[in-house]
Structures are given as C-alpha cells and as structure tokens.
Amino acid sequence: MKNILIFLSVSSFLFFGCKSQKKNQQKPKLVVGIVIDQMRYDYLTRFSDRYGNDGFKKLLKHGFFLENAHYNYIPTYTAVGHTSIYTGTTPDNHGIISNNWYDKFLKKSIYCVDDTNFKTIGNNGITGQKSPFRMQTTTVTDQLHLAQNMKGKTIGVAIKDRSAILPAGHTANAAYWFDGKKNGQWVSSSFYMEKLPSWVDNFNNSEIVNNYLKTPWNTLYNIETYTNSIVDENIFEGKFKGETTSTFPHDIPNLKAENGNFDIIKAIPAGNSFTADFAKATIINEDLGKGVYTDFLAVSFSSTDYIGHQYGPMSVEMEDTYLRLDKDIEEMMSYLEKNFEKNEVLIFLTADHGAVNVPQYLIDNNLPAGYFSLSAFKKELNTFLIEKYSSDSIIANVSNYQIFLNHDYIQKNKLNVEAIEKEIARFGLTQNGVAKAVSATALKSAVFTERIIANAQRGFHQVRSGDVLFVLESGWIPAGYTTGTTHGSPYSYDTHVPLLWYGAGVKKGSSNRLVVIPDIAATVAAILKIQMPSACTGVPIPKMIK
C-alpha cells in the first residue's frame, strides 16, 4: 500500500508538473517580426544616450540582445536580407540573389517579386503585379501555416513591395505595400486577394498620409544637440530636387511636387511612422493574436534605407531618423503590452543589411575607400576579350558584381568556359578597387572557409548567378554615388546588424557570441515548436530560449 501511495504521489507530481510546464510554455498568440532597412549595428550604441526608455532600450534591457549578429553571404541587399531572415538560409538555397538580376534564360534583367500573372488590388496601376514565386524555399511564416493546417493569419507590411512580400511567404493571407506618386495608398496583389478589406480602403481614404506631408522635416530636438553626427552643412549628402542645400529644415510641402508627390514620404522619417500606423491598424482590424491559432505580422521599416542612401550614416538626418523611429517602436510596444500579456507576443527586431560610410568622407579622413566605375570596367574588359578571343560577344551581361558569359556563342565557337572564367577573374584582379575575383567553376567545385569568399559562395546560386564574381575593396562603392552611400559588401559595416528578442519564450540577457542571420528563422521555429523552413541552414540560438 505504501508503494502504491508513493507511485500515486509521484504520478500526481509528474502530471501536474507537466501540466504546469505546458501552460508556461504555451505558444505565443502573435509573432511580430520587425526588420529595419539599412540599420547598422552601431545605430543602437551611437544614439543610445538619446533613446527613450520604452523603445529600443526596453528591448535591450528586458529582452535578449545578440551583439554579434552578422549576414553570412553577399550581396547584402534588401530582398536578399528579408528572404534570408525568414527562410533561415542563404541565396545559394533560397534563390533571391539580389533585388534585380540578369536572368540568363530570359536574357533580360528581372525584379525579384515581379509577376505579370497577377494584377494590382487597390487601383488600376501595375505596382501590384507581384508575388513571391521566385523564392525557392519555404519561410518560417509558411511553416507556421503548415503546422496549423493553414489556420491563423500571416500578413506582411512595408513601404517596399519586396519587404512585405518575401517575409510573408508563399502562403500569406496578405501583403501590403505603398503605392506613392499620384496614388498615395496601400495596395496588394491578386495573388493574395480579390479586393482590399474595407478597413484598408478606410485607411487609404483617411487623411493620414496627407497630414504627414503638411509640415517641413525639422529636427526633433535642437539641432545643436546632435553631437553624434557631423555638421549639418557638408559636401557628403544628397539633396531633394528643388533644394539648394541639404541642411535642415527640409520643406516637404513645397518639395513634394518635384519629388514624386506621395513618394516623398518614403524618404523622410514620417514614412516609418506611417508604416507603424498601418501595422497597428492591421493588428486591430485583422484581430491578430486574438484567435486560437498563432498569427504572424512581418513589418519592415523602409524609410531608413532611402534616408541612408541620400544622406549617409554620419548625417544629422540619420540621427534624427533613428530618434524618431525609437518613438515609433515605443508606440508599437506600448500598444502590444496594453492589449496582450507578455507571454502572448514574441517580438524580434533586426535589419536587412547595414551601410558603408560615405566613401568621400572616409577618403578625406585618410581611410581606405573609393569609387568603382563599372562602365570603365566593362569597357576595359571588352577590350581585353577582343584582344584575347577576337570577339566582342563573349559577355552577355555585367551586373551585381557578376559577369554572365554568352554561353550560346561560347558553345557555338567551341571555346572553353572554364578557361574564359579564369582569364576574366585574373583580369578583374588587375583593376583598381577589386579585392577578390572567383569563378563559378571554383565556387561549384570547392568549399571555401575564408570569410569573404565563403560569403560569396553562400550568395552564389548555381542556376541563377553569373560565371565570375568579384568583390570590391573595403570602403569602395559604385561610382554613381557622388553623395550619400550604399551597401552590398561582405564587410562588417554591411553585415553587422542589431538582433533583439523580446516576449514569449525569450530570456532576459545578452550574448556576444557570433550568430548568423539564418539563425533567426530556426529560433522562431524552435519557440513555436514547428518545422524549420525547408532549406534552413540556421540553428536555434539556445542561450536566449526559455
């Protein structure tokens, strides 16, 4: 009898203990993935003394901070970054090798989400002829839908179409992006729906976007306090059309007509606030997180990228943009915490890439940098190949630091592809600004471990990529940028981004161990207890999971 009582006691403890543990480990009702376009890691630290306590700092202090998160491929572009975050893998697997790339089968340049099989939902334009069909693997958002028998909702929101479509996945209920110019409205694609929900129509018919464009863009605080930036009057920044100087204030109401009408909101901090408004409206009107199943909102803040390209990382404009974005994040966090328990919402925040300092600024401060003339490179390469092969038909396309050979011509004339690749790679290394060059044959036949070439290999898709890839030296960008900056390289300024976690299933703390961006999807899948995306190469981040 005593043994039976002991058995019952232990059984009861195990039963109720497991029940309690199961309750504590319940899946979140809502996942909110936040991607900030072109947010360098150092924007968290450089402006930290000016952030409030309830935006970025709340995520830092009460969530889990991965201090050493990097992209592990090139090119570090918007479409590639968003896809890698959500598929948990790199371009060699998911197939999104750039924003635009040369399709060697169609023999033309294509855009990552263009799809003429579908029409715009919201107006009669072409901005909604989009779908995720070029993404070749599943996303963690797809896997969540599969795990729940297509129940629950997944919605993508961003000013940029690619930043809304690719994270939301193939099975999304909706993706919305902003159609500016004369329309000034959020639109979608017939891939997702036959018409916009009434709440989106109501949002579009409101005065929200007009209200944001009624006032000049001035600094949030006294401009003299912006000591984390270089002086406002400098030669490194671009201007809006119609401006004679790049300094504050920027007269948005009077600049609007010359700068794409409603498109101008993309290039000012109000674009982020406008996105946050629409994201919040999505949560409310779609009842996200209020059902039996887990919902997923993938939201991307795109205006940071437009502003970064125009003004560069050291500008007062960039500092002001992040101080304002901090308030947008605070507002989103406040809404979520008022309407959900902490263990009901999982939040992660990261970026799709960073950016290099304006090369001319680096040059003026005796740092390695430069401007690479692609047109001059192409001309010299063509001259080289004419001398070598007595033909100007060897090359089909040069783009994205890749050289695509004309395989039809090469095969017809019985030339050796591998030999041509090697000759072009050797030629590339003689050009000022080129750090590395590697052939497709080498990328297919060897496994590289050196960081930069390994990143090139993970960005190389055997079907879609070119025949020779080259990498510019640190600090170098295309010559078309006389002011402002860009991104795309394998260097830390482009690969090192913030990664913050908060809410359901997340411990409080930080780690400086190296994690790669594909680990995000694997970690979300682990917390949700679902299958990882189909080609996932990332691994769950163990220290931060409860």
Secondary structure, DSSP 8 states (H G I E B T S, - for coil): -HHHHHHHHHHHHHHHHHHHHHHHT---SEEEEEEETT--THHHHHTGGGS-TTTHHHHHHHSEEETTEE--SS---HHHHHHHHHHSS-HHHH---SSEEEETTTTEEEETTB-TTS-EESSSSSTT-B-STT--S--HHHHHHHHTTT-S-EEEEESSHHHHHHHH-TT-SEEEEEETBTT-EEEEETTT-SS--HHHHHHHHSSHHHHHTSS-B--SS-GGG-TTS--SS-SS----TT-S-S-S-B-HHHHGGGTTBGGGGGGSTHHHHHHHHHHHHHHHHTTTT-SSS-EEEEEEE-HHHHHHHHH-TTSHHHHHHHHHHHHHHHHHHHHHHHHS-GGGEEEEEEES------HHHHHHTT-S-EEE-HHHHHHHHHHHHHHHHS-S-SEEEEETTEEEE-HHHHHHTT--HHHHHHHHHHHHTTSTTEEEEEEHHHHHH----SHHHHHHHHT--TTTS-SEEEEE-TTEEETT-SSS-----SSHHHHEE-EEEEETTB-SEEE-S-EETTHHHHHHHHHHT----TT------GGGB-
